[in-house]
């Protein structure tokens, strides 16, 4: 399926999340303008890098859920509610991130002033609401019987498990009020991503966990479209890939929790 055909199908499946994703995609590219002209830094990197990363990430997330929700049978009311929950949650999150970036201060775990604390609290509320929406979607995929290829359906269900683990890691960062372990947030890190090269960084497991919802189903889709393997072999390989992926996310979490960087500087 070509990209424009896929986008047309996505727009049909979920017009709202298609628009939300497109807005964030355009926003991500537009933010390269202030990135080039504004030299202010937050925690050692340009203040606009974080909203750029989140804009692209939210685009992928919104489009993924717009696609996934459509396949739930006999769930129109659930789909409408979950769609609006994801849309509103993501818009509020990026709004806070953009506002704080414009002030050259960090958005997450920031309780330095009353305003910072209120903004982080609002963002945390919407993050929690979005997490509940994710769990509800997972439950619906367990109790409903979507008319999907059995390997793809299994891949989606396992992807939700890893995805929820990734969200749990995000909750650990909120609880700790930091993403780094063994060092203060900020300092030397990988280019653009800024994952720490000095200490443990929980964002790595969080990032990979969240993107399981795309990568595991895409692996199943690749086997279905690009190979001539039997359904049973595709099922087994997809299950193995999902377990291995979840194992990598768990390992990266434990490594970061021990204060060990993924790459040393």
C-alpha positions in Angstrom: 0.0 0.0 0.0 1.5 3.3 -1.1 1.8 6.1 1.5 -1.0 8.3 0.0 -3.3 5.3 -0.3 -2.6 4.5 3.4 -3.3 8.1 4.4 -6.6 8.0 2.5 -7.5 4.8 4.3 -6.5 6.3 7.6 -8.6 9.4 7.0 -11.6 7.1 6.3 -10.9 5.0 9.4 -10.5 8.0 11.8 -10.9 11.5 10.4 -10.3 13.1 13.8 -7.0 11.2 14.6 -5.9 11.6 11.0 -6.2 15.4 11.5 -4.6 15.4 14.9 -1.6 13.4 13.5 -1.3 15.6 10.5 -1.3 18.8 12.6 1.5 17.3 14.8 3.5 16.2 11.7 3.3 19.7 10.2 4.1 21.3 13.6 7.2 19.1 14.0 8.6 20.4 10.7 7.7 24.0 11.5 9.5 23.8 14.8 12.8 23.5 13.0 12.5 27.2 12.3 12.8 28.3 16.0 15.4 25.5 16.5 17.6 27.2 14.0 17.2 30.8 15.3 16.8 30.3 19.0 20.0 29.2 20.9 18.4 28.8 24.3 19.0 25.5 26.0 17.1 23.4 28.5 19.1 20.6 30.3 22.0 21.0 27.8 20.0 20.8 24.5 18.1 23.4 22.4 14.8 24.2 24.0 12.9 23.2 20.8 14.2 19.7 20.4 11.8 18.2 22.9 8.6 19.6 21.2 9.9 18.5 17.8 10.4 14.9 19.1 7.0 14.9 20.8 5.3 16.3 17.7 6.5 13.5 15.5 5.9 10.9 18.2 2.3 12.1 18.8 1.7 12.0 15.0 2.7 8.4 14.9 0.7 7.5 18.0 -2.5 9.3 16.8 -2.4 7.6 13.4 -1.7 4.2 14.9 -4.7 4.4 17.2 -6.9 5.8 14.5 -6.0 2.7 12.5 -6.3 0.2 15.3 -9.6 1.4 16.8 -11.4 1.0 13.5 -11.1 -2.8 13.6 -13.0 -3.2 16.8 -16.4 -4.7 16.0 -19.7 -3.5 17.5 -17.9 -0.7 19.4 -19.0 2.6 17.9 -19.5 4.3 21.2 -16.3 3.0 22.6 -14.4 4.0 19.5 -15.8 7.5 19.6 -15.0 8.0 23.2 -11.5 6.6 22.9 -10.8 8.6 19.8 -11.7 11.9 21.5 -9.8 10.9 24.7 -6.6 10.3 22.7 -7.1 13.5 20.6 -7.7 15.8 23.5 -5.0 14.2 25.7 -2.3 14.6 23.0 -3.3 18.2 22.2 -3.1 19.2 25.8 0.3 17.5 26.2 1.9 19.2 23.2 0.4 22.5 24.2 2.1 22.4 27.6 5.4 21.2 26.1 5.3 24.0 23.5 4.5 26.6 26.2 7.3 25.5 28.4 9.7 25.3 25.5 8.9 28.9 24.6 9.9 29.8 28.2 13.1 27.8 27.9 12.1 25.5 30.8 11.3 21.8 31.1 7.8 20.6 31.0 8.0 17.2 32.7 8.7 16.9 36.5 8.8 20.7 36.8 7.4 22.0 40.0 9.8 25.0 40.3 7.0 27.5 40.4 3.2 27.4 41.0 2.7 27.8 37.3 5.1 25.0 36.4 3.5 22.7 39.0 0.0 23.4 37.7 1.0 22.8 34.1 2.8 19.5 35.0 -0.2 18.4 37.0 -2.6 19.1 34.1 -0.3 17.2 31.7 0.0 14.3 34.2 -3.8 14.2 34.4 -4.1 13.8 30.6 -1.3 11.3 30.5 -3.2 9.2 33.1 -6.4 9.6 31.1 -4.7 8.5 27.9 -3.2 5.5 29.7 -6.7 4.4 30.8 -7.8 4.7 27.2 -5.0 2.4 26.2 -5.9 -0.2 28.8 -9.6 -0.1 27.7 -8.6 -0.6 24.1 -6.4 -3.5 25.0 -9.4 -5.1 27.0 -11.7 -4.6 24.0 -9.2 -6.3 21.8 -9.2 -9.2 24.2 -13.0 -9.6 24.6 -14.1 -8.7 21.1 -13.5 -10.8 18.1 -12.0 -8.6 15.4 -12.1 -10.1 11.9 -8.4 -10.0 11.5 -5.7 -12.4 10.5 -4.9 -14.5 13.6 -1.2 -13.7 13.6 -1.8 -10.0 13.2 -4.4 -10.0 16.0 -2.0 -11.9 18.3 0.7 -9.3 17.4 -1.6 -6.5 18.3 -2.5 -8.0 21.7 1.2 -8.7 22.6 2.1 -5.2 21.4 -0.4 -3.8 23.8 1.3 -5.6 26.6 4.7 -4.2 25.8 3.1 -0.8 25.1 1.6 -0.8 28.6 4.9 -1.7 30.1 6.4 1.3 28.3 3.7 3.5 29.9 4.5 2.0 33.3 8.2 3.0 32.8 6.9 6.5 32.1 5.0 6.4 35.4 8.2 5.5 37.1 9.8 8.6 35.7 6.9 10.7 37.0 7.2 9.0 40.4 10.9 9.7 40.5 10.4 13.2 39.0 13.4 12.4 36.8 14.3 10.3 33.8 17.9 9.8 34.8 19.2 7.3 37.4 22.5 7.9 39.2 22.9 11.4 37.8 20.9 14.6 37.6 18.7 15.0 34.4 20.6 16.8 31.6 24.3 16.6 30.7 25.9 14.6 27.9 23.7 12.5 25.8 23.2 11.0 22.3 22.7 13.6 19.5 19.1 14.8 19.2 17.6 12.0 21.4 19.8 13.2 24.3 19.7 9.8 26.0 22.3 10.0 28.7 25.8 8.7 28.1 26.7 9.3 31.8 24.1 7.4 33.7 20.9 5.3 33.4 18.1 6.8 31.3 14.6 5.4 31.6 13.5 7.2 28.5 15.1 4.5 26.3 12.9 1.6 27.6 9.9 4.0 27.6 10.5 5.0 24.0 10.9 1.4 22.7 8.0 0.2 24.8 5.7 2.8 23.3 6.7 2.0 19.8 6.0 -1.7 20.2 2.4 -0.9 19.2 3.8 -0.1 15.7 6.8 -2.4 15.3 5.3 -5.8 16.5 2.2 -5.6 14.2 4.4 -4.3 11.4 6.6 -7.4 11.8 3.5 -9.6 11.5 2.3 -7.6 8.5 5.7 -8.0 6.8 5.7 -11.7 7.2 2.1 -11.8 5.8 2.9 -9.6 2.7 6.5 -10.4 1.9 7.0 -14.1 2.7 5.3 -17.3 1.7 5.6 -18.9 5.2 2.7 -20.9 6.5 0.2 -19.3 8.9 1.6 -21.4 11.8 5.2 -20.4 11.1 4.2 -16.8 10.9 2.4 -17.0 14.1 5.3 -18.6 15.9 7.9 -16.1 14.5 5.7 -13.2 15.4 5.2 -14.5 19.0 9.0 -15.0 19.3 9.6 -11.5 18.0 7.2 -10.0 20.4 8.6 -11.9 23.4 12.2 -10.9 22.3 11.1 -7.2 21.9 9.5 -7.2 25.3 12.6 -8.8 26.8 14.8 -6.0 25.3 12.5 -3.4 26.8 12.7 -5.0 30.2 16.5 -5.4 30.0 16.9 -1.7 29.0 14.7 -0.7 31.9 16.7 -2.8 34.4 20.0 -1.5 33.0 18.8 2.1 33.3 17.4 1.4 36.8 20.9 0.3 37.8 22.3 3.6 36.6 24.1 2.2 33.6 24.0 4.2 30.3 23.1 2.5 27.0 26.3 4.0 25.5 29.1 5.5 27.4 30.7 8.8 26.5 
